[in-house]
Amino acid sequence: MEHSSKITIRNLTKVFYKKNESVTALTDISLDIADGEFVCLLGPSGCGKTTLLRILADLEKPSTGEFTIHQSDKGKPLQSMVFQERGVIPWQTVEENVAFGLKMRHLPKKIIKEKTDYYLEKVGLKKYAGLYPKELSGGMKQRVSIARAFANDPEILLMDEPFAALDEQNKFILQEELLNIWEETKKTVLFITHSIDEALLLGDKVLLMSSQPGRILKEKTIDLPRPRKIEDVRSDPQMAEQFVDIWQHLQTEVQNSRRAKEQKG
C-alpha cells in the first residue's frame, strides 16, 4: 500500500465571514499526498497555509470541497498536530506530556510506558522526564511536542512551523532528529515552513502557494538522496537552482499581495 494516496483534497475552498465582510483564505485546493510522503508547504504570510492544516486537523470546516485522510488502522488517531509554540501542557511533566495522547486512547499502561520511554530517548529528553515545561528551553519544549506527536502514532502528522522560533543551531539539531524519527516511522507529514532551506532539507515534495486567496501554484519534487544534511542541501548545484526558483516565486507572490492590498486601500 505504500505510496497510494494518504490525503486526498478536492476543490477545497475556505471563506471566513466577519460582520459584513467575507475573506477567502483558500480557493480550489486539489491535492494528493502519498502514504509516507514528507510534504512541505511554502508561501507568503497570510496565504492560508495554517488554515489548510487546521482543516485537515478538523479544527476548521471547509466552505466547499472535501478532503479524505485514508485510514489504514481504525485504532490509530487520524492526525496529530505540532504547533510553532504553546504545544505543551504546562501542568504536566515532560513524561506526562509525551504520554498524553496514549492515555487519552486508554492504552495498556505497559504500552504507554514503552512508547513514551522510546520517544523520550529518541529526542534526548529521557533524563528530563520529570521536569515541567517552565523548566525547559524553547528547543526542549519542541522536542516534547515532536515526541508526543510520534508516540501517539497518528495516521498523518501536521506540523505548523515547529522550529520557526528556535535559533539556527537548535533548529538544525531538531530537523535532524525529526528526519531520523520520520525515516524510521515513515509517517505522512504535511509541514508548513517559511524557510526554503528547511523545505529542501526535509521535503520529498514542496508545494508553493499563491498570496491570498491561497492556491497551490507549483509542485516541486526534491530528489536529493536521503539521509540528507543541511550541508548537502547547500552544496548541491541542483538544490541551489531549486532555492533560487522558490525564492523568485515567493518574491513574486509577496509583490502580488502588496499590490492587491494597495488596490483595496
TORKOL-4160 file (C-alpha; in steps of 0.2 Angstrom, whole numbers, padded with zeros to 4 digits, m for minus):
265
<pt num="1" X="0000" Y="0000" Z="0000"/>
<pt num="2" X="0015" Y="0012" Z="0002"/>
<pt num="3" X="0014" Y="0027" Z="m0010"/>
<pt num="4" X="m0005" Y="0025" Z="m0013"/>
<pt num="5" X="m0014" Y="0042" Z="m0008"/>
<pt num="6" X="m0015" Y="0045" Z="0011"/>
<pt num="7" X="m0023" Y="0063" Z="0010"/>
<pt num="8" X="m0035" Y="0067" Z="m0004"/>
<pt num="9" X="m0041" Y="0085" Z="m0006"/>
<pt num="10" X="m0053" Y="0090" Z="m0019"/>
<pt num="11" X="m0059" Y="0108" Z="m0024"/>
<pt num="12" X="m0057" Y="0114" Z="m0006"/>
<pt num="13" X="m0061" Y="0132" Z="m0003"/>
<pt num="14" X="m0062" Y="0141" Z="0014"/>
<pt num="15" X="m0071" Y="0158" Z="0016"/>
<pt num="16" X="m0071" Y="0167" Z="0033"/>
<pt num="17" X="m0086" Y="0179" Z="0037"/>
<pt num="18" X="m0084" Y="0194" Z="0048"/>
<pt num="19" X="m0098" Y="0207" Z="0051"/>
<pt num="20" X="m0102" Y="0212" Z="0033"/>
<pt num="21" X="m0086" Y="0206" Z="0025"/>
<pt num="22" X="m0080" Y="0189" Z="0018"/>
<pt num="23" X="m0062" Y="0184" Z="0016"/>
<pt num="24" X="m0057" Y="0170" Z="0005"/>
<pt num="25" X="m0042" Y="0161" Z="0013"/>
<pt num="26" X="m0041" Y="0146" Z="0002"/>
<pt num="27" X="m0048" Y="0143" Z="m0016"/>
<pt num="28" X="m0050" Y="0127" Z="m0026"/>
<pt num="29" X="m0036" Y="0117" Z="m0017"/>
<pt num="30" X="m0034" Y="0100" Z="m0025"/>
<pt num="31" X="m0020" Y="0089" Z="m0019"/>
<pt num="32" X="m0015" Y="0071" Z="m0017"/>
<pt num="33" X="m0001" Y="0066" Z="m0004"/>
<pt num="34" X="0006" Y="0049" Z="m0005"/>
<pt num="35" X="0007" Y="0037" Z="0010"/>
<pt num="36" X="0024" Y="0040" Z="0019"/>
<pt num="37" X="0027" Y="0056" Z="0010"/>
<pt num="38" X="0035" Y="0071" Z="0018"/>
<pt num="39" X="0027" Y="0087" Z="0010"/>
<pt num="40" X="0032" Y="0105" Z="0014"/>
<pt num="41" X="0020" Y="0119" Z="0011"/>
<pt num="42" X="0028" Y="0136" Z="0007"/>
<pt num="43" X="0020" Y="0153" Z="0003"/>
<pt num="44" X="0019" Y="0171" Z="0008"/>
<pt num="45" X="0012" Y="0176" Z="0025"/>
<pt num="46" X="m0007" Y="0176" Z="0026"/>
<pt num="47" X="m0009" Y="0164" Z="0011"/>
<pt num="48" X="m0019" Y="0151" Z="0021"/>
<pt num="49" X="m0006" Y="0138" Z="0025"/>
<pt num="50" X="m0011" Y="0136" Z="0043"/>
<pt num="51" X="m0030" Y="0137" Z="0038"/>
<pt num="52" X="m0027" Y="0121" Z="0027"/>
<pt num="53" X="m0018" Y="0112" Z="0041"/>
<pt num="54" X="m0032" Y="0117" Z="0053"/>
<pt num="55" X="m0045" Y="0110" Z="0041"/>
<pt num="56" X="m0035" Y="0093" Z="0040"/>
<pt num="57" X="m0034" Y="0093" Z="0059"/>
<pt num="58" X="m0053" Y="0095" Z="0060"/>
<pt num="59" X="m0051" Y="0112" Z="0069"/>
<pt num="60" X="m0060" Y="0121" Z="0054"/>
<pt num="61" X="m0073" Y="0116" Z="0042"/>
<pt num="62" X="m0070" Y="0119" Z="0023"/>
<pt num="63" X="m0083" Y="0131" Z="0015"/>
<pt num="64" X="m0084" Y="0120" Z="m0001"/>
<pt num="65" X="m0075" Y="0105" Z="m0007"/>
<pt num="66" X="m0069" Y="0090" Z="0003"/>
<pt num="67" X="m0054" Y="0080" Z="0009"/>
<pt num="68" X="m0051" Y="0062" Z="0015"/>
<pt num="69" X="m0037" Y="0055" Z="0026"/>
<pt num="70" X="m0037" Y="0037" Z="0021"/>
<pt num="71" X="m0036" Y="0027" Z="0037"/>
<pt num="72" X="m0026" Y="0011" Z="0037"/>
<pt num="73" X="m0029" Y="0007" Z="0056"/>
<pt num="74" X="m0045" Y="0011" Z="0065"/>
<pt num="75" X="m0036" Y="0010" Z="0081"/>
<pt num="76" X="m0025" Y="0025" Z="0077"/>
<pt num="77" X="m0029" Y="0043" Z="0078"/>
<pt num="78" X="m0032" Y="0052" Z="0062"/>
<pt num="79" X="m0019" Y="0066" Z="0065"/>
<pt num="80" X="m0008" Y="0074" Z="0077"/>
<pt num="81" X="m0003" Y="0092" Z="0076"/>
<pt num="82" X="0013" Y="0101" Z="0081"/>
<pt num="83" X="0012" Y="0120" Z="0083"/>
<pt num="84" X="0025" Y="0133" Z="0082"/>
<pt num="85" X="0024" Y="0136" Z="0101"/>
<pt num="86" X="0012" Y="0133" Z="0116"/>
<pt num="87" X="0011" Y="0115" Z="0111"/>
<pt num="88" X="0015" Y="0108" Z="0129"/>
<pt num="89" X="0003" Y="0106" Z="0144"/>
<pt num="90" X="0011" Y="0117" Z="0157"/>
<pt num="91" X="0005" Y="0107" Z="0172"/>
<pt num="92" X="0011" Y="0091" Z="0166"/>
<pt num="93" X="0029" Y="0084" Z="0167"/>
<pt num="94" X="0039" Y="0080" Z="0151"/>
<pt num="95" X="0034" Y="0062" Z="0153"/>
<pt num="96" X="0016" Y="0066" Z="0156"/>
<pt num="97" X="0015" Y="0077" Z="0140"/>
<pt num="98" X="0023" Y="0064" Z="0129"/>
<pt num="99" X="0011" Y="0050" Z="0136"/>
<pt num="100" X="m0004" Y="0062" Z="0135"/>
<pt num="101" X="m0012" Y="0055" Z="0118"/>
<pt num="102" X="m0009" Y="0037" Z="0123"/>
<pt num="103" X="m0018" Y="0039" Z="0139"/>
<pt num="104" X="m0032" Y="0048" Z="0130"/>
<pt num="105" X="m0034" Y="0032" Z="0120"/>
<pt num="106" X="m0034" Y="0021" Z="0136"/>
<pt num="107" X="m0020" Y="0010" Z="0130"/>
<pt num="108" X="m0012" Y="m0003" Z="0142"/>
<pt num="109" X="0000" Y="0006" Z="0155"/>
<pt num="110" X="0014" Y="m0005" Z="0149"/>
<pt num="111" X="0012" Y="0000" Z="0131"/>
<pt num="112" X="0011" Y="0019" Z="0136"/>
<pt num="113" X="0027" Y="0017" Z="0146"/>
<pt num="114" X="0036" Y="0008" Z="0132"/>
<pt num="115" X="0031" Y="0021" Z="0119"/>
<pt num="116" X="0034" Y="0036" Z="0130"/>
<pt num="117" X="0051" Y="0030" Z="0135"/>
<pt num="118" X="0056" Y="0026" Z="0117"/>
<pt num="119" X="0052" Y="0043" Z="0111"/>
<pt num="120" X="0059" Y="0052" Z="0126"/>
<pt num="121" X="0075" Y="0043" Z="0122"/>
<pt num="122" X="0074" Y="0047" Z="0103"/>
<pt num="123" X="0073" Y="0066" Z="0106"/>
<pt num="124" X="0086" Y="0066" Z="0120"/>
<pt num="125" X="0074" Y="0070" Z="0134"/>
<pt num="126" X="0075" Y="0054" Z="0145"/>
<pt num="127" X="0084" Y="0062" Z="0159"/>
<pt num="128" X="0072" Y="0077" Z="0159"/>
<pt num="129" X="0057" Y="0066" Z="0160"/>
<pt num="130" X="0052" Y="0073" Z="0177"/>
<pt num="131" X="0053" Y="0092" Z="0173"/>
<pt num="132" X="0039" Y="0104" Z="0170"/>
<pt num="133" X="0038" Y="0115" Z="0154"/>
<pt num="134" X="0043" Y="0131" Z="0163"/>
<pt num="135" X="0060" Y="0122" Z="0167"/>
<pt num="136" X="0063" Y="0119" Z="0149"/>
<pt num="137" X="0071" Y="0129" Z="0135"/>
<pt num="138" X="0061" Y="0133" Z="0119"/>
<pt num="139" X="0070" Y="0119" Z="0109"/>
<pt num="140" X="0067" Y="0106" Z="0123"/>
<pt num="141" X="0048" Y="0111" Z="0123"/>
<pt num="142" X="0048" Y="0107" Z="0104"/>
<pt num="143" X="0056" Y="0091" Z="0107"/>
<pt num="144" X="0042" Y="0086" Z="0119"/>
<pt num="145" X="0029" Y="0091" Z="0106"/>
<pt num="146" X="0038" Y="0080" Z="0092"/>
<pt num="147" X="0040" Y="0066" Z="0104"/>
<pt num="148" X="0021" Y="0067" Z="0109"/>
<pt num="149" X="0015" Y="0068" Z="0091"/>
<pt num="150" X="0025" Y="0052" Z="0086"/>
<pt num="151" X="0021" Y="0042" Z="0101"/>
<pt num="152" X="0003" Y="0045" Z="0098"/>
<pt num="153" X="0006" Y="0036" Z="0081"/>
<pt num="154" X="m0007" Y="0045" Z="0071"/>
<pt num="155" X="m0011" Y="0042" Z="0053"/>
<pt num="156" X="m0004" Y="0059" Z="0047"/>
<pt num="157" X="0007" Y="0072" Z="0056"/>
<pt num="158" X="0003" Y="0090" Z="0053"/>
<pt num="159" X="0017" Y="0102" Z="0058"/>
<pt num="160" X="0015" Y="0121" Z="0058"/>
<pt num="161" X="0032" Y="0130" Z="0058"/>
<pt num="162" X="0038" Y="0120" Z="0073"/>
<pt num="163" X="0055" Y="0126" Z="0073"/>
<pt num="164" X="0052" Y="0145" Z="0067"/>
<pt num="165" X="0055" Y="0152" Z="0085"/>
<pt num="166" X="0072" Y="0142" Z="0088"/>
<pt num="167" X="0090" Y="0148" Z="0085"/>
<pt num="168" X="0099" Y="0141" Z="0070"/>
<pt num="169" X="0109" Y="0128" Z="0080"/>
<pt num="170" X="0094" Y="0121" Z="0089"/>
<pt num="171" X="0084" Y="0121" Z="0073"/>
<pt num="172" X="0097" Y="0111" Z="0064"/>
<pt num="173" X="0098" Y="0098" Z="0078"/>
<pt num="174" X="0079" Y="0096" Z="0079"/>
<pt num="175" X="0077" Y="0095" Z="0060"/>
<pt num="176" X="0090" Y="0081" Z="0060"/>
<pt num="177" X="0080" Y="0072" Z="0075"/>
<pt num="178" X="0064" Y="0074" Z="0066"/>
<pt num="179" X="0071" Y="0066" Z="0050"/>
<pt num="180" X="0078" Y="0052" Z="0059"/>
<pt num="181" X="0062" Y="0048" Z="0068"/>
<pt num="182" X="0052" Y="0050" Z="0051"/>
<pt num="183" X="0064" Y="0039" Z="0042"/>
<pt num="184" X="0060" Y="0025" Z="0055"/>
<pt num="185" X="0041" Y="0028" Z="0056"/>
<pt num="186" X="0038" Y="0034" Z="0038"/>
<pt num="187" X="0023" Y="0044" Z="0044"/>
<pt num="188" X="0014" Y="0055" Z="0031"/>
<pt num="189" X="0019" Y="0073" Z="0035"/>
<pt num="190" X="0012" Y="0090" Z="0030"/>
<pt num="191" X="0024" Y="0103" Z="0036"/>
<pt num="192" X="0022" Y="0122" Z="0035"/>
<pt num="193" X="0038" Y="0132" Z="0034"/>
<pt num="194" X="0044" Y="0150" Z="0029"/>
<pt num="195" X="0062" Y="0143" Z="0026"/>
<pt num="196" X="0067" Y="0137" Z="0009"/>
<pt num="197" X="0082" Y="0128" Z="0016"/>
<pt num="198" X="0071" Y="0119" Z="0028"/>
<pt num="199" X="0059" Y="0114" Z="0014"/>
<pt num="200" X="0073" Y="0107" Z="0003"/>
<pt num="201" X="0081" Y="0098" Z="0018"/>
<pt num="202" X="0065" Y="0089" Z="0024"/>
<pt num="203" X="0053" Y="0088" Z="0010"/>
<pt num="204" X="0050" Y="0074" Z="m0004"/>
<pt num="205" X="0039" Y="0087" Z="m0011"/>
<pt num="206" X="0037" Y="0106" Z="m0009"/>
<pt num="207" X="0021" Y="0114" Z="m0013"/>
<pt num="208" X="0021" Y="0133" Z="m0017"/>
<pt num="209" X="0006" Y="0143" Z="m0013"/>
<pt num="210" X="0000" Y="0160" Z="m0020"/>
<pt num="211" X="m0004" Y="0175" Z="m0010"/>
<pt num="212" X="m0021" Y="0176" Z="m0003"/>
<pt num="213" X="m0033" Y="0168" Z="m0008"/>
<pt num="214" X="m0021" Y="0153" Z="m0006"/>
<pt num="215" X="m0020" Y="0142" Z="m0021"/>
<pt num="216" X="m0006" Y="0129" Z="m0025"/>
<pt num="217" X="0003" Y="0136" Z="m0040"/>
<pt num="218" X="0018" Y="0124" Z="m0041"/>
<pt num="219" X="0023" Y="0107" Z="m0035"/>
<pt num="220" X="0042" Y="0103" Z="m0034"/>
<pt num="221" X="0050" Y="0086" Z="m0032"/>
<pt num="222" X="0066" Y="0086" Z="m0021"/>
<pt num="223" X="0076" Y="0071" Z="m0027"/>
<pt num="224" X="0091" Y="0074" Z="m0016"/>
<pt num="225" X="0095" Y="0057" Z="m0009"/>
<pt num="226" X="0092" Y="0053" Z="0009"/>
<pt num="227" X="0098" Y="0054" Z="0023"/>
<pt num="228" X="0101" Y="0072" Z="0020"/>
<pt num="229" X="0111" Y="0085" Z="0030"/>
<pt num="230" X="0109" Y="0104" Z="0028"/>
<pt num="231" X="0127" Y="0105" Z="0021"/>
<pt num="232" X="0121" Y="0093" Z="0007"/>
<pt num="233" X="0107" Y="0105" Z="0003"/>
<pt num="234" X="0118" Y="0120" Z="0002"/>
<pt num="235" X="0132" Y="0112" Z="m0008"/>
<pt num="236" X="0122" Y="0104" Z="m0021"/>
<pt num="237" X="0121" Y="0114" Z="m0038"/>
<pt num="238" X="0103" Y="0107" Z="m0042"/>
<pt num="239" X="0097" Y="0112" Z="m0024"/>
<pt num="240" X="0104" Y="0129" Z="m0027"/>
<pt num="241" X="0094" Y="0131" Z="m0043"/>
<pt num="242" X="0078" Y="0125" Z="m0033"/>
<pt num="243" X="0082" Y="0138" Z="m0020"/>
<pt num="244" X="0083" Y="0152" Z="m0032"/>
<pt num="245" X="0067" Y="0146" Z="m0041"/>
<pt num="246" X="0057" Y="0145" Z="m0025"/>
<pt num="247" X="0064" Y="0162" Z="m0019"/>
<pt num="248" X="0058" Y="0170" Z="m0035"/>
<pt num="249" X="0041" Y="0163" Z="m0033"/>
<pt num="250" X="0039" Y="0169" Z="m0015"/>
<pt num="251" X="0045" Y="0187" Z="m0020"/>
<pt num="252" X="0033" Y="0187" Z="m0035"/>
<pt num="253" X="0018" Y="0182" Z="m0023"/>
<pt num="254" X="0023" Y="0194" Z="m0009"/>
<pt num="255" X="0023" Y="0208" Z="m0023"/>
<pt num="256" X="0006" Y="0202" Z="m0029"/>
<pt num="257" X="m0001" Y="0203" Z="m0011"/>
<pt num="258" X="0006" Y="0220" Z="m0008"/>
<pt num="259" X="m0002" Y="0226" Z="m0025"/>
<pt num="260" X="m0019" Y="0218" Z="m0020"/>
<pt num="261" X="m0019" Y="0227" Z="m0003"/>
<pt num="262" X="m0014" Y="0244" Z="m0011"/>
<pt num="263" X="m0029" Y="0242" Z="m0024"/>
<pt num="264" X="m0040" Y="0238" Z="m0009"/>
<pt num="265" X="m0034" Y="0253" Z="0001"/>
